[in-house]
Amino acid sequence: MRVKIQTEDFDLSREIATLRQGHPEVGAIVSFVGVVRDFNDGDHVNQLCLEHYPGMTEKSIESIMTSAHERWQLVDCLVIHRVGLLMPLDQIVLVVVMSAHRGDAFAGCEFIMDYLKTQAPFWKKEKTPQGAHWVEAKQSDDEAAQRWSQSVPRL
């Protein structure tokens, strides 16, 4: 399991190639790339600034990844989350999950992403034509994460 919090962009192909080295047992790799949109809740977004608490953020994400490993048969996973000033179309997050079978990889990736949205300590501030404001948590993100507490992992 690897967590990277960084300001610089990432290369999806390079990150996946590095992660899968030495893992011939892997039959499935699922990835998710989140991108900064130019709108949110009907407002045009000029830029997004992400803040985090170093050390605490990594520990929180590692805990989420450990939970995924406990629920599904995962070989390895990677989370890269960018912080700092980002513009529309910039990549913001990468989640990569590897397993022997696709079902575990898909479920693990979705689980990690759902909990990143609700449990990882990031603070987002959007700059719009009307001014800057902090982004509030969304009920839909909480509902997406909540469904995992009701699901039972495959055996």
C-alpha positions in Angstrom: 0.0 0.0 0.0 1.3 3.4 -1.0 0.0 6.9 -0.2 1.4 10.0 -1.9 0.3 13.5 -1.1 1.9 15.9 -3.5 1.6 19.2 -5.4 3.0 17.9 -8.7 0.9 16.1 -11.3 1.1 12.3 -11.8 1.5 10.0 -14.8 -1.2 7.3 -14.7 0.7 4.8 -16.9 4.0 5.2 -15.0 2.3 4.9 -11.6 0.5 1.7 -12.6 3.6 0.2 -14.2 5.6 0.8 -11.1 2.9 -0.6 -8.8 2.5 -3.9 -10.8 6.2 -4.7 -11.0 6.9 -8.0 -9.4 3.3 -9.1 -9.2 2.6 -11.8 -11.7 -0.4 -13.0 -9.6 -2.3 -9.8 -10.6 -5.2 -10.4 -13.0 -7.0 -7.1 -12.6 -6.0 -3.5 -12.2 -8.7 -0.9 -11.6 -8.0 2.8 -11.5 -9.9 6.0 -10.9 -8.6 9.4 -11.8 -10.5 12.4 -10.4 -10.2 15.7 -12.3 -11.0 19.3 -11.3 -14.2 20.5 -12.9 -14.9 24.0 -14.0 -18.2 24.1 -12.2 -19.7 22.9 -8.8 -23.2 23.3 -7.6 -24.0 25.6 -10.5 -21.1 27.9 -10.0 -18.2 28.4 -12.4 -14.9 27.4 -10.7 -11.7 29.2 -11.7 -9.4 27.4 -9.3 -9.4 25.0 -6.4 -7.1 25.0 -3.4 -6.7 21.9 -1.4 -5.2 21.9 2.1 -4.4 19.0 4.4 -2.8 18.1 7.7 0.5 16.4 6.9 0.9 13.1 8.7 -2.7 12.9 9.7 -3.9 12.8 6.0 -1.6 9.9 5.1 -2.5 8.0 8.2 -6.2 8.4 7.5 -5.8 7.2 3.9 -3.7 4.2 5.0 -6.5 3.2 7.4 -9.0 3.3 4.5 -6.7 1.2 2.4 -6.2 -1.3 5.2 -10.0 -1.6 5.5 -10.2 -2.4 1.8 -7.5 -5.1 2.1 -9.5 -6.6 5.0 -12.7 -6.8 3.0 -11.4 -8.0 -0.4 -8.5 -10.0 -1.6 -6.3 -7.2 -2.9 -2.7 -7.6 -4.0 -1.7 -3.9 -3.6 -3.1 -0.4 -4.0 -2.0 3.1 -4.4 -3.5 6.5 -3.6 -2.1 9.8 -4.9 -3.8 12.9 -3.9 -2.7 16.4 -4.9 -2.8 19.4 -2.7 -2.2 23.1 -3.3 -3.6 25.2 -6.2 -5.3 23.3 -9.0 -7.1 24.5 -12.1 -10.0 23.0 -14.1 -8.9 19.9 -16.0 -6.0 19.2 -13.5 -5.8 15.7 -12.2 -6.5 15.7 -8.4 -6.6 12.1 -7.3 -5.5 8.6 -8.4 -6.7 5.4 -6.9 -5.2 2.1 -8.2 -6.2 -1.3 -6.9 -4.7 -4.6 -8.0 -6.1 -8.1 -7.3 -6.3 -11.6 -8.9 -9.9 -11.0 -10.0 -11.8 -8.0 -11.3 -14.6 -8.1 -8.7 -12.3 -7.5 -5.8 -10.4 -4.8 -7.7 -13.5 -2.9 -8.7 -15.1 -3.1 -5.2 -11.8 -2.1 -3.5 -11.3 0.9 -5.8 -14.8 2.2 -5.3 -14.7 1.6 -1.5 -11.4 3.6 -1.2 -12.7 6.4 -3.3 -16.0 6.7 -1.4 -14.1 6.9 1.9 -11.5 9.3 0.6 -14.4 11.7 -0.2 -15.8 11.4 3.4 -13.0 10.4 5.8 -9.7 11.8 4.5 -8.9 15.2 6.0 -8.8 17.5 3.1 -10.2 21.0 2.9 -11.2 22.5 -0.4 -11.6 26.1 -1.2 -13.0 27.1 -4.6 -12.4 30.4 -6.3 -15.5 31.5 -8.4 -16.4 34.7 -10.2 -18.4 35.6 -7.0 -15.4 35.1 -4.7 -13.8 32.2 -2.8 -15.6 29.8 -0.5 -14.9 26.5 1.4 -16.6 23.5 -0.1 -19.1 21.8 2.2 -19.4 18.0 2.5 -22.1 16.5 0.3 -24.8 14.2 1.6 -24.5 12.1 -1.6 -20.8 11.4 -0.6 -21.9 10.3 2.9 -24.6 8.1 1.4 -22.1 6.4 -1.0 -19.8 5.6 1.9 -22.7 4.5 4.1 -23.7 1.7 1.8 -20.4 -0.1 2.5 -21.3 -0.5 6.1 -24.3 -2.6 5.0 -22.5 -4.7 2.4 -20.8 -8.0 3.2 -17.5 -8.9 1.6 -17.3 -11.9 -0.7 -15.6 -15.0 0.8 
